[in-house]
Amino acid sequence: MSGVQRDLELAEQSRGRLEADVRQLTRERADISEQLSVTVRQKNSAGEQLVALRREVDRHVVSVDQLSKDKEALMSDKAQLSVHITAAERENQQLTDVRRPHQST
């Protein structure tokens, strides 16, 4: 075998390995591309979920604020009613005290 034939054979073998490498790299590139697409879809989905959760949190904040205001109003009403009850009890006690001396005569 001459040196040229040997060089040609080695070049063909090298070419075969390079073509196999290119096919392998092409498959890997396609796989990575698919993984990237999946990751981008997941990221977009997570972003949409985050936006939805933030909206829900905002709604809950509004609800909690309203509940706090309602509680404050109820506590104020309760305090006023307590004052009225105390006054009514005092008045009842005074009326009872006024009637007792009259009942014994």
Secondary structure, 3 states (H helix, E strand, C coil): CCHHHHHHHHHHHHHHHHHHHHHHHHHHHHHHHHHHHHHHHHHHHHHHHHHHHHHHHHHHHHHHHHHHHHHHHHHHHHHHHHHHHHHHHHHHHHHHHHHHHHHHC
